Amino acid sequence: MSELLQIRALDAYYGDFQALFGVSLEIARGHVVAVIGANGAGKSTLLQSIAGLMRSQRDAILFGGEAIGDLPAHARLARGIALVPEGRRLFPSLTVEENLVIGGQLRRPGPWTLARVFELFPVLAERRSLPSPSLSGGQQQMVAIGRALMSNPKLLLCDEISLGLAPIVVRDIYSRLPEIVREGLSLVIVEQDIVQALTAASHVYCLQEGRVALSGAAGALTREAISAAYFGV
């Protein structure tokens, strides 16, 4: 099976409010998929559902062919699904190195070690002993990505990598993604920066009010089609 992740008619709710309506998508092994859409489209809800932070129907999420929709987040992490959350959510009382080490507590086998993360993000090696709040926003994002990689995931979910960062910093972080994917994992990027998303991904899904409004190969989608799906016009 080439698909690592399959989402089948996924619904998601916040209490009585329905945020996702029958969302279906597939993510192939070793591929980069971008999920785009306006604020409130359901992008973060989708990632949280995949990661197990929101309840789902058991058969709505298949990972490696196994139904995992009812598994808690820690069980999904143990199977190889890691989330880089929006806002980074580092532990402010811990150093850079300590934040990274926490990500490796499961000791899943794989290529990502502390040394390998420092090789990917050399600036973190220079600041390894500093408390995480002393870092710039871009450096904190690197720590958040590195912490997730330390779990040696098969699937890495990145929620709003570029949020609040200067364009040059965003380009720097995105330039590291091919190296991450070369290690064999699949990557899902939730992104409001459409240009960045289209550049990084092989396939794009556009959400609009909790539904898939458009999907296709990144290079085959026209700006007009993306704009219509993004804004619902």
ABEGO torsion letter per residue (X at the ends): XABABBBBGBBBBBEABBABBGBBBBBBBGBBBBBBEBBGAGAAAAAAAAAGABBBBAAABBBGGBBAAABBAAAAAAAGBBBBBBGGGBBAABBAAAAAAAAAAAGBBEABBAAAAAAABAAAAAAAABBAAABBAAAAAAAAAAAAAAAGBABBBBBGAABGBBAAAAAAAAAAAAAAAAAGBBBBBBBABAAAAAAABABBBBBBGGBBABBEBAAABBAAAAAAAAAGX
